[in-house]
Every structure is written in C-alpha cells, then in structure tokens.
C-alpha cells in the first residue's frame, strides 16, 4: 500500500477503536452522552491515536494493550476542543465543517460534555488493566512489567493533559490574550505551543513506546521528537489560519486576527514560520531514524505535516 492507503487504514482502525469505547446514549444522562459522542465523532485526522499506534509498532508492540489509551487520548483531545470552542474561550461556531458542540447543545451541556469526556478518558485508559487480567498463561515477570507499563502510561497521560502540559499551555494562551502585543514574546509562544498542542502528541508517542516496552532513554528521545512534531503542527495551523479557506479547513479562518491574538506567524512572518516547520519536522525525523527499527509510514506521516492544507 502507498502512504495514503496506509493512512486511511490506520485512521479507520483508530476510528473503530474509539467507537468501541464510546458510551451508549441512554438514561437520564442521555443528552450529555449525545453531546459527548457528537463531539468525538465529528471527524478529524485521528492524528494522536494513529501516532500512538504507530509508535507502539515501532518498538515491536503486540496485542490490544494500546487500544484503550488510543481511545482515551482522543477523548481528551476532543474535550479540549469542546471547551476551546466555547464563547468564553475562542467563541467558534464551526469545527470540522459542522456546528460546534456548544452551538448545538448549549453552553452548559458543552461544559458537561467536555468534563465527561475527560473522566471517560481515564476510565477507558484504566481498562487496560482488565486486558492484562484476561491474558492466560502469561509469564509472571512479563506480567509485572506490563502492569508497570500501564501505570506509567497513565502517569504520562495525566501529566501531559494537566497543568504541566495541555492545560498549562491553555492557561498561558488565555493570559497572553490580555497582554499588549509587545509583551507576547517568542518564548511565551513556544511555551504555549509546546504545551497546548505538543503535550498530547508527546503523550501519544511516549505511551505507545512505554506500552511496547521501550526504556527510559528511548522514551525520552521519543518525547523530544514528539515535541518538535507538535510545535511544527501548531505553527502550520497558524499558517493555515492566515492562508487557508473555511471550505478547505472546515472551520472559520482568520479567527486569530479576529480575537487579536499574537501568533507565531504574526510574530515571525509566513516565510520564517514555514522554514521553522520544515526544520522542526526534519529534527523529529532524524530522531525517528536513529532507532534500530524504522517505520516508513511514521516518517511519511511526519513529513506530510509540513505540507498539509487542512
């Protein structure tokens, strides 16, 4: 298969895993469950679970242990988007070509849907322990290592999604909106990008590596590569907010300018921003190519982020 066919297959696999872990829309809480599923099933690249699964394969991971974490991370990503779109945050009415959750279900229900997705994510990730208990005739030493790997993966998930990761980046982003433009520095923008966006990509690739049995040094190298991928991805998003169209992107463009936000592009210009995307992606690829095993698809996926148009 070529890259596009493999990508389509990987996205379909991630979609199937995600749907497996979604809740049925029933009971007195039916409306919030509908809002949760509406948010999660609104499409998207499924980049994070795909990166997790492919990194799991890179380190020779086998079995279904990674699947609950693939679903959990996508739930966390989507809860952050539900909250980002709220009027008190970015005030966006469209995402992925359709109405955002708050504009369909109301602000209160959207807040609850985001909260519920975050809780569901950790409930889902913790179910990986159940998968370990289902294994028969497992080697006791290997079983202990697997339990430790799941515990470590949960720690990574919580940290990268929390105040020292994505939420910390979101906090800095909100604070930056209230600052005079001259006080929004390159260091501040990089902190925002490294945490608001890159932290979940780091979580994806680190968890994939840890669950496959990668050591501490290998996981640290993966974290560095993922950080570069995440920052490059966000810079490209800033570029597309200026150069893209709503029809192609499936959401409103020019929202950063509308909200008077200083971005990497407004601070550095289009050309330097594009060069930095290429540089960061190149550094990430160099790290990925340094491992004994190679994943041609993973490398092509990183390269595709440089030239993406949506």
Backbone torsions as a table, in degrees:
resi	resn	phi	psi	omega
1	UNK	NA	147.7	174.3
2	UNK	-82.5	179.0	-175.3
3	UNK	-59.8	-47.0	-176.7
4	UNK	-62.7	-38.9	178.7
5	UNK	-67.2	-42.9	178.8
6	UNK	-64.6	-41.8	178.3
7	UNK	-60.7	-45.0	178.1
8	UNK	-59.1	-40.8	178.5
9	UNK	-65.7	-44.0	-179.4
10	UNK	-64.8	-40.0	179.0
11	UNK	-65.4	-42.5	178.2
12	UNK	-61.8	-40.4	177.6
13	UNK	-63.4	-43.4	179.1
14	UNK	-64.5	-39.2	178.9
15	UNK	-62.9	-42.8	179.6
16	UNK	-64.6	-41.7	177.6
17	UNK	-61.6	-45.7	-179.1
18	UNK	-60.7	-47.3	-179.2
19	UNK	-61.8	-34.4	179.5
20	UNK	-59.8	-33.3	-175.1
21	UNK	-97.9	1.0	178.2
22	UNK	-76.7	152.0	-178.1
23	UNK	-85.6	151.9	175.4
24	UNK	-73.3	144.6	-176.9
25	UNK	-88.5	89.2	-177.0
26	UNK	-154.1	167.8	177.3
27	UNK	84.4	-177.1	-179.5
28	UNK	-65.3	-21.0	178.5
29	UNK	-93.7	17.9	-174.0
30	UNK	-55.6	-41.0	-174.6
31	UNK	-66.0	-39.9	179.7
32	UNK	-69.7	-33.5	175.6
33	UNK	-65.5	-39.7	175.9
34	UNK	-61.8	-43.8	-179.9
35	UNK	-65.2	-38.2	177.1
36	UNK	-61.6	-50.6	-177.4
37	UNK	-68.3	-35.4	175.2
38	UNK	-58.3	-42.4	-178.0
39	UNK	-67.3	-47.6	-174.3
40	UNK	-71.3	-34.1	-175.4
41	UNK	-94.9	20.4	-179.5
42	UNK	-81.2	10.6	-179.2
43	UNK	96.7	-151.1	-177.5
44	UNK	110.0	168.1	-174.6
45	UNK	-78.4	-19.4	-173.5
46	UNK	55.0	34.6	-175.9
47	UNK	-59.8	-44.4	-173.6
48	UNK	-67.7	-49.0	176.1
49	UNK	-65.0	-32.7	177.1
50	UNK	-65.1	-44.6	177.6
51	UNK	-62.4	-39.1	178.7
52	UNK	-63.6	-48.7	-179.3
53	UNK	-63.0	-38.3	-178.2
54	UNK	-72.8	-35.0	176.0
55	UNK	-69.1	-36.2	173.7
56	UNK	-57.1	-44.7	177.9
57	UNK	-67.5	-37.4	-179.2
58	UNK	-56.2	-36.3	-179.5
59	UNK	-101.0	24.6	172.5
60	UNK	65.9	32.3	175.8
61	UNK	-69.6	144.2	-179.4
62	UNK	-131.0	153.6	174.3
63	UNK	89.4	-167.7	-171.7
64	UNK	-101.7	4.7	-173.5
65	UNK	-57.4	-31.0	-177.5
66	UNK	-76.6	-20.1	-170.8
67	UNK	-62.0	-45.9	178.3
68	UNK	-58.9	-34.3	179.8
69	UNK	-74.2	-32.9	174.6
70	UNK	-60.2	-46.9	179.7
71	UNK	-67.1	-42.5	-177.7
72	UNK	-61.7	-43.5	-178.6
73	UNK	-66.1	-36.4	178.1
74	UNK	-69.1	-33.0	174.4
75	UNK	-63.6	-44.6	179.2
76	UNK	-63.4	-44.0	177.9
77	UNK	-58.4	-44.1	-177.5
78	UNK	-73.3	-32.9	175.1
79	UNK	-61.6	-38.8	179.9
80	UNK	-65.5	-35.0	178.5
81	UNK	-70.0	-40.1	177.8
82	UNK	-57.8	-45.4	-180.0
83	UNK	-73.0	-37.9	177.5
84	UNK	-57.7	-36.8	-174.6
85	UNK	-76.5	-14.5	-175.7
86	UNK	-58.7	151.3	178.5
87	UNK	-55.0	-32.3	179.8
88	UNK	-76.6	-9.0	178.8
89	UNK	-111.0	-103.1	-177.3
90	UNK	-91.7	-13.7	177.5
91	UNK	55.5	51.0	178.8
92	UNK	-101.2	135.3	-179.9
93	UNK	-97.1	-15.9	-178.9
94	UNK	-130.1	141.7	172.7
95	UNK	-149.2	135.1	179.2
96	UNK	55.3	33.8	173.6
97	UNK	82.2	6.1	176.9
98	UNK	-143.5	171.0	-176.1
99	UNK	-58.7	142.0	176.7
100	UNK	-72.3	165.6	-173.8
101	UNK	-59.9	-44.0	-177.4
102	UNK	-66.8	-33.0	-178.0
103	UNK	-76.4	-13.4	175.4
104	UNK	-97.3	-46.4	-172.0
105	UNK	-104.6	-5.7	-177.0
106	UNK	93.6	158.5	-174.7
107	UNK	-65.3	-44.6	-177.9
108	UNK	-60.4	-46.5	-179.4
109	UNK	-67.5	-32.2	177.5
110	UNK	-67.1	-39.8	175.8
111	UNK	-60.7	-45.5	179.1
112	UNK	-64.5	-39.2	179.3
113	UNK	-62.5	-42.0	177.1
114	UNK	-63.7	-46.7	177.8
115	UNK	-58.6	-43.2	-177.6
116	UNK	-66.8	-37.3	177.9
117	UNK	-64.3	-38.8	178.7
118	UNK	-63.7	-44.5	177.4
119	UNK	-65.4	-41.7	179.4
120	UNK	-62.4	-32.1	-179.6
121	UNK	-61.4	-46.0	-177.9
122	UNK	-75.3	-31.5	172.9
123	UNK	-62.5	-41.4	-179.9
124	UNK	-68.0	-46.9	-179.5
125	UNK	-61.1	-40.2	-179.1
126	UNK	-65.7	-21.1	178.9
127	UNK	-67.8	-9.2	174.4
128	UNK	-60.7	-31.4	176.4
129	UNK	-61.7	-35.6	178.3
130	UNK	-63.6	-37.9	178.0
131	UNK	-62.6	-37.9	178.8
132	UNK	-66.0	-38.4	-179.2
133	UNK	-68.7	-22.8	-179.8
134	UNK	-78.4	-16.0	-177.6
135	UNK	-72.3	127.8	179.4
136	UNK	-100.1	148.4	177.1
137	UNK	58.0	31.1	179.1
138	UNK	-77.5	143.9	176.5
139	UNK	-65.2	127.5	-175.9
140	UNK	-56.3	-41.1	-179.4
141	UNK	-65.9	-42.0	178.0
142	UNK	-66.4	-35.3	179.1
143	UNK	-64.2	-41.9	177.7
144	UNK	-61.8	-44.1	178.3
145	UNK	-61.1	-39.6	-179.3
146	UNK	-66.7	-42.5	177.5
147	UNK	-61.7	-41.4	178.7
148	UNK	-65.1	-37.5	179.3
149	UNK	-64.6	-42.0	178.5
150	UNK	-64.4	-42.7	178.3
151	UNK	-61.6	-41.9	178.4
152	UNK	-65.3	-40.0	179.0
153	UNK	-62.8	-40.0	176.7
154	UNK	-63.3	-40.1	177.9
155	UNK	-62.0	-43.9	179.2
156	UNK	-62.9	-44.6	-179.2
157	UNK	-59.1	-46.7	-178.1
158	UNK	-65.8	-43.5	-176.6
159	UNK	-68.3	-45.3	-176.2
160	UNK	-70.8	-23.0	177.7
161	UNK	-89.4	-10.3	-170.3
162	UNK	-99.5	-154.1	-173.1
163	UNK	-70.0	-18.4	175.6
164	UNK	-98.8	15.5	177.9
165	UNK	-143.5	-118.8	-172.7
166	UNK	-59.4	-46.7	-177.8
167	UNK	-66.3	-35.9	175.1
168	UNK	-60.6	-41.0	177.3
169	UNK	-66.1	-39.0	178.0
170	UNK	-65.3	-38.8	177.3
171	UNK	-60.5	-48.7	179.6
172	UNK	-63.0	-34.5	179.8
173	UNK	-65.0	-44.8	178.9
174	UNK	-65.1	-42.6	179.1
175	UNK	-63.4	-36.7	-178.9
176	UNK	-64.9	-30.3	179.8
177	UNK	-63.3	-26.4	-179.2
178	UNK	-92.0	0.7	-178.4
179	UNK	-92.6	150.7	170.2
180	UNK	-60.1	146.3	-174.8
181	UNK	-52.9	-37.3	-176.3
182	UNK	-69.5	-14.5	179.3
183	UNK	-93.7	-6.4	176.0
184	UNK	-87.3	98.1	-173.0
185	UNK	-89.8	169.6	175.9
186	UNK	-61.0	-41.2	179.7
187	UNK	-61.7	-41.3	179.5
188	UNK	-65.2	-44.1	179.1
189	UNK	-62.4	-41.9	179.3
190	UNK	-64.9	-38.7	176.4
191	UNK	-60.1	-44.5	179.5
192	UNK	-61.0	-48.1	-177.9
193	UNK	-66.3	-40.1	-178.1
194	UNK	-66.9	-24.6	-177.3
195	UNK	-106.9	-50.6	-177.5
196	UNK	-62.5	-38.6	-177.0
197	UNK	-108.3	-51.9	-171.0
198	UNK	-69.5	-28.5	-174.3
199	UNK	-58.3	-40.1	179.9
200	UNK	-73.9	-28.6	174.6
201	UNK	-70.9	-38.2	172.9
202	UNK	-59.9	-45.6	178.9
203	UNK	-57.8	-44.7	-178.5
204	UNK	-57.2	-51.1	-173.2
205	UNK	-77.5	-36.1	177.6
206	UNK	-65.9	-43.9	-179.9
207	UNK	-64.2	-41.7	176.3
208	UNK	-57.7	-42.7	180.0
209	UNK	-67.8	-47.7	-177.1
210	UNK	-61.2	-44.7	-178.4
211	UNK	-67.2	-23.6	177.4
212	UNK	-86.6	-4.5	176.8
213	UNK	99.7	14.6	178.8
214	UNK	-65.7	147.7	179.0
215	UNK	-81.3	176.3	-176.6
216	UNK	-61.8	-41.8	-178.6
217	UNK	-66.9	-42.5	178.2
218	UNK	-64.4	-40.8	-180.0
219	UNK	-65.2	-37.3	177.9
220	UNK	-64.9	-39.7	177.6
221	UNK	-65.3	-40.7	177.2
222	UNK	-62.5	-40.1	178.8
223	UNK	-59.5	-43.8	179.2
224	UNK	-64.2	-41.8	178.3
225	UNK	-64.3	-42.6	-178.8
226	UNK	-65.5	-35.7	178.3
227	UNK	-62.5	-42.8	178.9
228	UNK	-65.5	-40.8	177.4
229	UNK	-61.1	-44.5	-178.3
230	UNK	-65.1	-43.1	179.0
231	UNK	-66.2	-42.2	177.8
232	UNK	-61.4	-40.6	179.1
233	UNK	-61.1	-42.9	-178.2
234	UNK	-71.3	-38.0	176.9
235	UNK	-62.2	-42.0	177.8
236	UNK	-62.8	-35.9	176.5
237	UNK	-63.5	-40.9	176.7
238	UNK	-63.0	-39.1	178.2
239	UNK	-63.2	-45.6	-178.0
240	UNK	-67.4	-27.9	177.5
241	UNK	-65.2	-24.4	178.9
242	UNK	-93.0	-40.3	-170.3
243	UNK	-102.7	-16.5	-174.6
244	UNK	-84.8	-179.8	177.5
245	UNK	-124.2	154.4	179.3
246	UNK	-61.6	-34.0	-178.6
247	UNK	-64.7	-40.3	-178.3
248	UNK	-78.5	-43.1	-173.7
249	UNK	-80.8	-23.7	-177.5
250	UNK	77.5	14.0	176.5
251	UNK	-151.8	167.9	-179.6
252	UNK	-66.1	138.2	174.9
253	UNK	-101.4	165.0	-179.5
254	UNK	74.4	13.8	-177.0
255	UNK	-68.5	-31.9	178.9
256	UNK	-64.9	-43.2	178.3
257	UNK	-66.3	-40.8	179.7
258	UNK	-59.7	-39.0	-178.3
259	UNK	-90.1	7.9	178.2
260	UNK	57.6	40.1	-179.3
261	UNK	-92.3	135.7	171.2
262	UNK	-80.3	127.9	-179.3
263	UNK	-120.8	173.2	177.6
264	UNK	-58.3	-37.0	-178.9
265	UNK	-71.0	-44.9	-179.0
266	UNK	-66.7	-26.4	180.0
267	UNK	-84.9	-35.6	-172.2
268	UNK	-113.5	-14.9	-176.7
269	UNK	88.6	159.6	-176.4
270	UNK	-63.4	-47.6	-173.1
271	UNK	-64.0	-48.5	179.1
272	UNK	-64.2	-37.8	178.8
273	UNK	-61.2	-43.8	178.7
274	UNK	-63.9	-40.1	178.3
275	UNK	-65.3	-37.5	179.1
276	UNK	-68.9	-35.9	174.2
277	UNK	-59.3	-46.0	-179.4
278	UNK	-65.3	-42.7	-179.7
279	UNK	-63.1	-48.9	-178.1
280	UNK	-63.5	-40.9	178.0
281	UNK	-64.3	-39.7	178.2
282	UNK	-62.9	-40.6	178.0
283	UNK	-66.3	-38.8	177.2
284	UNK	-63.6	-41.9	179.5
285	UNK	-64.2	-38.2	178.8
286	UNK	-60.1	-41.0	177.5
287	UNK	-65.5	-46.5	-179.0
288	UNK	-61.0	-34.6	-179.6
289	UNK	-76.5	-7.9	-177.6
290	UNK	-84.9	-11.0	-179.6
291	UNK	-81.3	151.7	-178.8
292	UNK	-56.1	-42.1	176.3
293	UNK	-91.8	149.5	179.6
294	UNK	-122.7	146.6	173.8
295	UNK	-121.8	103.2	179.9
296	UNK	-60.7	-39.3	179.3
297	UNK	-63.4	-44.9	-179.9
298	UNK	-60.5	-42.1	178.8
299	UNK	-65.3	-41.0	178.0
300	UNK	-66.7	-34.3	178.0
301	UNK	-63.5	-43.7	177.5
302	UNK	-63.2	-43.7	178.6
303	UNK	-61.6	-35.6	-178.1
304	UNK	-66.4	-24.0	179.2
305	UNK	-66.4	-25.7	-179.7
306	UNK	-66.2	-39.2	-172.1
307	UNK	-106.3	10.2	-176.7
308	UNK	-65.2	149.7	-177.9
309	UNK	-115.0	1.2	177.7
310	UNK	-159.1	NA	NA
